[in-house]
Structure formats: C-alpha cells, structure tokens
Amino acid sequence: MSAPEPKISPERPVIRQLDEAAINRIAAGEVVERPASAVKELVENALDAGARRIEVAIADGGKTLIRVTDDGHGIAADDLPLALARHATSKIDGSDLLNILSFGFRGEALPSLGAVGRLTVTSRVAGAEAAELRVAGGAMGPVRPAALSRGTVVELRDLFFATPARLKFLRSDRAEAQAITDTVKRLAMAAPDTGIVLRDVSGGGEGRVVFRADPETGDLFDALAGRLARVLGTEFVDNAVRIEAEREGMRLTGYAALPTYSRGAAVAQYLFVNGRPVRDKLLVGALRAAYADFLSRDRHPAAALFLDCDPVRVDVNVHPAKAEVRFREPGVARGLIVSALRHALAEAGHRASSTVAGETLGAFRPEPVGGARVYQMDRPSAGALRAATAAQAPAFAETAAPWARVEVPEPEGDAGLAERPLGAARAQVHENYIIAQTADGMVIVDQHAAHERLVYERLKRQVAENGVASQALLIPEIVDLSAAEAARLLEMADELARLGLEIEPFGAGAVAVRATPAVLGQVDARAMLGDILDELADLGQSASVQARIEAVLSRVACHGSVRSGRQMRAEEMNALLREMEATPHSGQCNHGRPTYVELKLADIERLFGRR
C-alpha cells in the first residue's frame, strides 16, 4: 500500500487572501532574519535621515531590546502611521527602481519589525512637537504626544514574540551580540563622518560601550583611514596600501593590506557598492584573484574597498536584505578591482608588513637576569664604534667562521649602502640568512625565498613581453560540449590564444584544441576547458589558464633560485638586496611569507634592557 501524498488533498484547494498580519509576518521573515538584521535596517534608516550621531543600545543579544537613537531630520506626526505601513517610503517614488541613492527604498523594515515585535517610534521634525506611535504584533496604536528634542528613537522589544518559532533558531546572546557588532562596524565604515556608538544594556542602566566611532574629519582618504583604524585597528592601516582607480565610469577607493598581513580566514574583507555594505561573490572573487599571485590557498587578504558607479549600472533590488547586488557590466567591476589592487601592491615595492618585525621580536627569549640591574653607559658615538671595530678586526678575521668572512666594501660605499632601505650585507648565517645593517637597524633576509620571488617576477615579465609559447598537438583533441558552452569558449578564443591555448569550432557543440601552453607540458585539454567553463559560469571571467602558467613559473623559480645552504659572497648578497629594492612584491615569497624581517635599533636595544 502506497503512502499518501501530503501535498495532494482529496478536496479541491481553496485560494484565500491572507490577512495583513500574516502578510507582514511572512515579509518579516525575509527582511529580519535575526537581531543583527533589525539593527542594520534601523541604522540604515538613520543614515538615510541625515543623522550625524547614532546610538544603538541592545539587551540580551538584541532579543529583548534594540534601541536606535539618531539626530536626523525625523518623521512628522501625521506621517508616522504611513511610515509603519508596508511599501510606504520617502526614498523613492516608484517610477525608477534602478536609480537608488539611499540605503533603504522598499518600505518594509518598520512594518516588518512591528509585525514580529513590540515597536515604538518616537520622532520630531524641526518646528513641530514630538510624537510617538506603538505597534505590537502588527496591531497599531494611536499617535500620541511625546518628549524628544530632535531626531528619532526607534525601540524594538521582545523580537519575534509574535512568531515564537523563530526564537528557537536564534543563537546564544553572545553570538547574536557579536553579529550586531559586526553589522554596526560595517555601517560605521560606510559613513566615516557619522559618529556611531553601540551599547550593551543587558544589565540595565547605561550599560557598557561595546563600540564607539566618533565622526572623522579631513578629506576622503584621511577620514576613511581614521575610521578604519578605529574599526579594524591601526595595525591594518599601517600595513595597507591606498587604492584609488577608475575605469569606464566606475571608481574604486579604499585600503588593501600587504600580502604579508594576510589572514587564516576571509574575516577581514569589507566590500561596499555605492556606500552599501555587500557580500558579493563577484567582488570577493576579484579580490581573491588580485592576491592569487602572492598568497597560498590557505591565506586570505584583508581589505576595505568602496566601488562607486552610476546607480543604474548596479541592481540592489536582488534580495530584501539588499546584501547582494548585480552589475550590468560585471567584467568591468572585476577587472577594475584586480588591476587596481595589483598596481597598488606593485607600487609598494619590497615593503613587508610591520607585524613581521613584531612577531620576530616576540619570539626572542632573553636570558633571565639575576640580582640588581647593571646600567650601562649611553650608546657610544659612531667614531668610537668604528675605532673599536678596527681594533678588534684582526683577531676577528683569524677566528671567524668561513661564512662570516665577508668582503666589507670601502667605508664610503659601505656608508652609502647602509642608507639604502635594505642596507649593507654584513654576514650570512646558517647558509640561508643574510644579515644586513641599515641606517637605523638591521635586516634579516631569507636568501632562498627572496631570490625565488625575484626569479618569478623576472619570468613573468618575460612571458608578458614575449607571450606564451604554444605546443601544437599532432592530433587535435576534440572536446564535446553543449552549444552554449562551446559558444562561450569561442567568444574568448583570442584571449586564450595569447596564453598558448588555441581552440576552434568543430561542428555543433564541440571545439577542437589545436595547441596548448608549452610551459604546462602534457595537459588534459578536456579538464582544462571544463575548469575554464566553471570559472566563466561562476565569475563571468576565467583566469584558469593564466593561473596554471603562473603556477608552473613559480615552480621553475623555486628550482632556479639560490638554494638554502649555499654560501654567498658579500657582493652577491648586496646585489640580491639591491634587486629586492627594485622589484615589486619582493617583500613576500611566492606563497605569501615574508622574505625579510627588519628590526629597528630601538627594538634591539629594548631586548637588551638599554631602553
């Protein structure tokens, strides 16, 4: 006996019109997923109202209380009932759903919150008295007089009390509070000129300040740098490069961290489109592609990027939460991000993140000191140091290990080398690490990692200048595809040919592979084309062949570079340092690890208790 089909009823189903309360609760499920979603909608409303100071107060992870106070232009008493009606908004007139200039425009946030919680809106516009309106579970009360100096206060209590099943899907108070903090920080980055405070008032009273960002002043980049330092920490700003580029009417600004300041997870990637925080697969893929040549697969870049364009070129009405966008020209957006980041990272030259030195200093373990500290004299003068060195030189030359017998340049040249960013080579230790003296400290270089990056960059330049050689197949390989897939590949045939992969049509729904990149050796053409099609479907653009070629060049560079264990002469070490200074990206190896560590003299003296 077969089981009954639950979706098939013996009686004819009746179509019913849902009541307003049910409609609002269903809509709320799309707009308000958790307390952080409510905070996002309310803070965005405050920003749209021109607020310059916003305070967010939460209790129990936002489950029992969310209160957002702003100093914006407010809502007139007569407009309060309309503001809490579905699809009522002051931000668009409905004639153009593409030219969106505000955060909100759907008119769903306030009625959705009122449908699932106890909502109170108190507001005052200039030249009028304050008024208050309450909604509980979708039931709206009358407009009442209230006391408020300016702006708007929106208070949401007992979120999801009207839909208790939703409460079961919320996480712990701590997890929900952390999600709210992340949301507030993203919005704070989008509005550097607005002060935002987040308080946790779970214990009653004033509570504790979880996050505070005062309004920033100055030009675009100064204000943004100040806000990013407050949100992400000064360490991020100190180790990031400034991004400013424009292409075909799209403008990209922000900051991107050096590859050596990478993360173990994609937790420090903040992307904004026309000031709106988004989580877009296309933009994340472009960010990853820009760093693909500098980071291993288990490391992730850190960046805060702001993409601005004409609103009609991007659709923000993809999802009620408005966290997803769709570009009219996705290739332009992706190409702008990749090229701008690569150019900025190249301009950073050999620079490595300052955190490398901090981690190095933290790894030092000074010997325990017993008894009273013996205070030494101040640092001797440069002349005294030279005299002491000259006096000790003969004995040192007779007893030093072979790796330490370097040919020291003449004093004039030596002084000049020490003034260079990576200084003058002094010694080689363990046949792998070069010790160089700079004007204000010292540098330790991993000779193999550094030379590997130099060789790799040289090989890439040669490929870019001369193209990728192709290897013709004796018998072309025929790959059967769908008609759409074949057409998609053939559209980019010229681009693939520049990379050494030559394809041509072979009947309906098939392509013939006539040549493959010689540097790759024997390849599975069918699998390669499959990877290209997957990337085209996912990102709208493919870098599969380029990535494979660069991976081979990286391996060639690894095997062709100075190996660990090789003794180097002073001139060789200095030549390596000079080439590092002149080569972009030489601050990290092909896997994103630092190629050198710089220690300032003040840090070294601190290790020995001199400071």
N, C-alpha and C positions, 0 to 999 in steps of 0.2 A: 504494500500500500504506500503510495507516494505521499510525502509530507505536503501539507497545504502551503501554497504560496502566499506569504504575508502581505504582498503588495497587491494581490488580486482579491477583490471583495465580490461576493455573490450579488450584492446590490449595486445599483448604479451610483457612483460617487456624485455628491452634490457640490457644486462650486459655491464658495461663500466669500463674502467680503470680510476680511479681518478688521477687527476694531482698531481704533487709533492706538490704544495702549499696546496691543500685540505688535502692531507695525513698528512702534517706537522701540520695543524691546528687541525685535529682530534686527532693526537698524543699529541699535546699540552694540549688538554682538559683533558687528563689522568694525565699528569705529572705536569702541572701548573694549580692548582685549584684557587689559589689566590696569592697575592704578597708574602705571607709567604712561599709558595711552591717554588717560584723563588729564594728567599733568601736561603732557605735550599739547593737547588741544587747547587747554586753558592758557598756557604761556604763549602759544602762538597767537591766540586772540588778543592777549595783552600787547604783544609786539605789533600786531596789525593796528591796534588802537593808538599807536604812537607813544607807548609807555617808555620812560627813561629809567624807571626804577620798578623792579618787580620782586615781590617776596613770596616764596612758596613755603607753606607750612604743612607738614604731614604727621600723621599719628598711626602707629601700628602698620607701617609699610604702605600707608595710603588707604588701607582698608576701612578705617573708621573715620578718617578726616583727611581732606585735601582742601587747602585754602590758598587761593592765589589773589594777591593784592597788587594793584598797579596804579600808576598815576596818569593813565591815558585819558582820552577825551570823553570816556564814559558813554552811558546809554540813557536817553531821555526816558522819563517815567512812562510816557504814553507808548514808547516803543518796547518796553520790557516784555509784555505778553507776546508781541510779534517775534522778539529775539529768541524766545523759547519755543517757537513754533517750528515744525520741520520745514526745511528748504526755504527758510527766510534768512536773508543775509544782506548786509550793506556793502559787500565787497565786489559783487558783480551784478549786472542787470539781466543776465541770461542770454544776451544777444551774441556773445563771443566767449566760448568755453576754452579757447586756446590762449587768449591774451590775459593770462592770470598774473597779477602783480602782487598778490598777497599770499600769506601762508594759508589761510582758510578761504573757502569760497562755496562749500557745499551746503552750509546751513544746517548741519546735522549734529554738531558737537553738543551744544547746550541741551536740546531736546532729548538726545540720547542719554546724557548724564541724568537728566531729570526723570527718565523712564526707568532707570535701574538703581537710583539712589535718592537721597534727600538733598535737594539742591536749593541753595539760597543765593540770589543775585542781588547785590546792593550796589547802586551806581548813582553818580551825579555828574551832570554836564555843567559847563560854565554858565553862570547866570540863572541857574534853576536849583530847586531843592532836591535833596537826595530821595531815592525811592527804593523799595525792596519788593522782591517777588519770590515766592517759595513754590517749589514743585516737589512732590513726593510720590514716587512710583507712577509718574505720568499724570497725577492729579494736580492741577494748577490752582493756587490760591489767588486772592485779590492783591492788587498793588497797594502797598502801604507806605506811609512816610517813614524815613529812616534818617540816621545821623551819619554823615560822611563828608569829609572836607573836599575830596576830589577823587576822580578815577572810579575804579570798580573793584569790588570784592566779591569773588565767587567762592562759595563754601559748599563742598560736597561731603556729606556724612553718610556712613553706612553704605558704601558702594556695593552694588549687587544685592541689597536687601530684598529687592523686588524679584530677583532671579537667583534664589539661594543656590541653585545647582552650579552656577558659575563660580561661587565661592570655593567649591571643592577643587577647582582646577588652579587656584592661585597657589603660589609657592609660599615659603616662610616669610615672616615680616621682614627679616633681614634681606632676603633675596629680592623682595619687591622694593624695599627701600634703596637697594643698590641699583636696581633698574631705573628708578626715578632719578637718582643721582646722575647716572649716565645720560639720561634724557635731558636733564637740566644743563649739563655740561655741553652737550652738543648744541643746544639752542643758545647757550652763552657764547660759544664760538661764532655762531652766525650773526650775533649782534654785539660787537665789541663796545659800542657806545652806550649800551644799556647795562645798568647795574642789576645784578641778579643775586638773590640770597635764598638759600634753601635751609629751612629749619626742621628739626625733628622734635615735635612737641608731645611725643608719646607719654612722657611723664607728667604732662601738664605744665602750666606756666609758660615762660619764654622758651623753654626747651634749649637745645644746643644747635649751634650753627654747623651744618654739615658742609656747606659750600658757600663761598662768598666771592663775587667778582665785581669790583667797583667799576664804574664807567671809565673807559680808556679814552685818552686824548691823543692828538697827533694825526699824521696822515694815515692812509690806508694800512701800510705795512707796519708802522710803529704801533698803531692801535691793535692790529691783529697779533703782532709779536707779544705785546703786553698781555693780551687776553689768553693766548696760547701758553705763555709762561705760567699764568695763573691756573689754567685748566690742566695742562699736560706737564707742567714743571719747567723750570728754567733749563734743565738739562736737555730737554727736547729742542728748545730754541737755540741753545748754544751749539748743538750738533746737527742743525738743519741748514739747508740752503734755500735761499729765496727763489720762488718760482713766479715768473711773470712772462707770459707769452700770449700771442693772439694769432688766430688763423681763421680766415673766411668768416669773420664776424663773431667768432667765439673767443672769449678771453679767459685765461686760466691764471689764477694767482694763488698764493699760499706759501707753505713751507713743507719741504720734504727732507727727511733725515738722511744722513750719510749711511751708506750700506753697513758700516761697522757699528751703527746704532740700531741694528735690526732687532726683531722680537721673535720669540718662540711661537707666537700665535698672532693672528690678524686682529689684535685688540687695540692697536693704535693707528687705525686708518679711519679718517674722518673726511667724508666727501659731501660737498654741497653743490646744488644746482640752483642758480639764481637765489642764493641765500638760504635755500631749504635743505636741511639735513636729509640725505637719501642713503639707501642701501641698494646700490645698483650693480648688477652683475657685470655690465659692460665696463663701468668705470673701475670696478675692483680688478677686472681682468687687465685693463690697460695699465693700472698701477703695478700689478704684478709683472706684466711684460716689460715695463720700463726698468725694473730691477733684475730681470731674469739673468742678465749677464754678470751680476755681482753677488747674488745670494744663492745659497743652496736651497733645495726644495723644503727643508725643514725650518727655514728662517723667513720672516715676513717683514716688509718695510713699514716704516712709520711715516705718516704724512697727514697734513690737513690741507685739502685742496678745494678751491672755490671756482667752479665753472659758471660763467655768466654768458648768456646769449639772449637773443630776442625771444620772449616767451612763446611766440607762435612756432618756434623751432623745437620745442620740447613739450610733451604731453604729461602733465602732472595728475591728470584725472584717470589714472590707470587703476588705482585701488583706493578705497575710502580712507585708509590710513595715510595716503599720499607719501609713502616712503619709497615707492617705486616710480620711475619715470621712463618715458620712451622718447628717444630722439628721432627727429625726422631724418637727420644725416648722422647715423651712429659712427660711421667711419671717420668723419671729421673730428668728432669729440674724442674718439680713441686715439687717433693719430696725434692730436694736439697734446694730449696727456703724455704719451710715450715720448714724443720728440722733445717736449719742454723739459721733462724730468731728465732725460739722457743728456741734454745740452747743459742743464744746470749742474748735474753731477760731474760732467766733464770739466766744467769751469772750476769746480772745487779742486781739481788737480790731484796732488798726492795727499790731500788732507784726510786725516782719520779722526774719528770721534774722540773727544776728551775723556770719555768714560773708560777708554782703553787704559790710559795712564792711571786713572783712579783705581781700576781693578788691579793693575800691576802693583801699585803702592799698597793696596790692601792685602796682597799676597805675601808681602815681606813680613818676616817674623824676627824682630830684633832680639838679641840675646838679653836675658834678664840681667838687670843691673843691681848689684848689692851695695849696701852702705849708702853713704851720702853721695849726691851727685857732684862730680868734679866739673866745675865750669871752666871751659876753655877760653882762650883768647879770641878776640874777634877774627874774622877771616883775614889772612894776610893779603897784602897788596899783590897786584899782578906781577910787579917786578920781583917781589920776594918769592913768588911761586916759580917764576922762570929760573931764578938763581938756585932754588932748592932742587928743581928738576935737573938742571945742568950738573949740579954736584953729585946727584945720585945716578946719572945716566950711565957711566962706565960700569959700575957694579951691576946695574940692572941688565945691561947688554950681555954680560957674561953669564948671568944665571937665569935669564928669562927662558921660558919655554919657546919652542920654534914658532908657534902661532902668534906669539906676542912680539916677535922681532919684525915690526913693520918699518917700512922706509918712510920716515917723517918728512914731509915737504919742508922747503925753506921757510923761515919764520914769516916772511911777507905773504907768501902764498898760503901758508897754514892759517894765518890770521884771517885771510880772505875767505878760505873755505869754511872756517868756523862760523862766519857770519851768514853762510847760506842756511836755508831752512832745515836741511838735514845734516848740516855740519861737516866736520872733517873726520875721516876714519882714523881711529886710534888703535884698534885691535880686533881680532877675530877670536871668539871663544867657542869651544866645542865644535869647531869646524863648520859652524852654521850661522852664528850670530855675530853681526858686525856692531862694534861699539864705536859710536861717533860722538864727538864733542861739538856742541852748539854754543852760541854766544851766551846763552843763559841756562844751559843744562846739558843733557845728553840724550842720545837716541840709540835704541837697540833695534836692529833690523834683522828680520828673518831672511837670509840671503836667497834661499830657495823660493819662498813664497813671493818675494819681491820680483825676482827675475822671471818667475813664471808669469806674473801679470804683465811685465814688460814685453816678453816674447809674444804673449797672447795679443796684446794691443798692436804689436808690430804686424802679426799675421792678419789681424782684422783689417788693418789699413791696406795691406797688400791685396786682400780679397776685394775690398771696396774699390780700389783703384783699377785692378785688372780684371775684376769679375770672377765668377766661379766657373772653373773648367768643368766641362761635362764629359761623361764617358758614354759614347754611343753603344747601344745594345746591338749585338749581331742579329738577334731576332726580337723585334719589338714585342713588348708584353701587352696583351690585350686585357683590359680590365672592364668587366661588365658592371654597369651602374644603371640607376634609373635615369630617365630622360632629364629630370630636373637636376640630379646630381652631376650628370655629365655636362649640362649647360653651365652649372655653377663653376665647375672646374675650368672649363674652356674660356669663361669670362676672364679668368686670371692667368691664362696661358703665358702671356708676355711676361708677367711678374715672375712666374715660376721658371721661365726660360733664363731670366737673369741670374737665377740661383742654380742653374745647371740642370733643371728638371724640364725636359721637353716632352710635351704631350700634343696630340692632335685628335680630331674626331675620327671615329671608326664605326660608322653606321649609327643606327639609332640606339641611344642609351649605352654607348661604350666609348672608351678612349684608348688610344694606343700610346704607350710610353716608349719613346724612341731613345731617350738618353736620361741618365741620372747624374747627380753631382759626383764628380770623380773622387773628391776627398772622402766621400762616405764609403767607397769601396762597393762591395756587393750588397744590394739592398732589396728588400721585399717591396716592390713597387705598389702592389695591391694594398698592403698595410699602410704604406706612406700616404697614398691617396685617401684611404679611409680616415687617417688622422687629420688630414687637411680638411676633409668634409666635416668632420666632427667639430673642428675649431670654427669653421665658417658658420655652422649651424648655431654654435654656442655664442660666438663673439662677433660674427659678421666679418671676420678677417682672420687669416691664418698666418702664423709665424712658425709652423711646424718644421718646414724645410730649413729655414734660417736657423732655428734653434738647434737642429741636428748638426748643421755645418759648424756652428759655433761650439757645440759640444766636442766635435772632433778637433777643432782648432785648439780648444782648451787642453785636450789630452796631448796633442802634439807639443803645446807649450810646456806642459808639465814634464814631458820626457826630454825636451830640448833645453831646459833651463839649468842653471847652476845647481848641481846636486848638493844635498847635505853631506858633509864630510870632506868637501874639497877645500883645501887651503887656498886663500886668495891673497895676492899681493896688495900693498897699500893703494897703488894706482888703480887696480881693478875694483877695489872696494869704493874708492872715491868716484870712479866712473859710474858704478852702479847707483850711488847716491844722487849724482847729477842727473842721470837718466830718469830716476824716480821723480825728481823735482819737475822734470819737463814732460812727464807722461800723465795724462788724465787717468783717474781711477787707480793709481799706483798705491794708494793708501790701504787697499784691501786686495787679497788674492782672488783667484777665480771663484772661490767658494764663499766669499764674504768675510773671511777672517782678516784681522789687521796684519799688515806686512811690517809695521814698525810700532814701537812704543816710545813716546817722548816723555822724559821726566825733567821737570824744571829743577834748577839748583836749589830753590827754596824747599821743594818737596824732599830732595835728597838730604838736605841739612836737617829737616824735621825728623827724618828717620834716625839720624844720629844724635838727636836731642840738642842740636845747635839752635833751634828756634822754639 
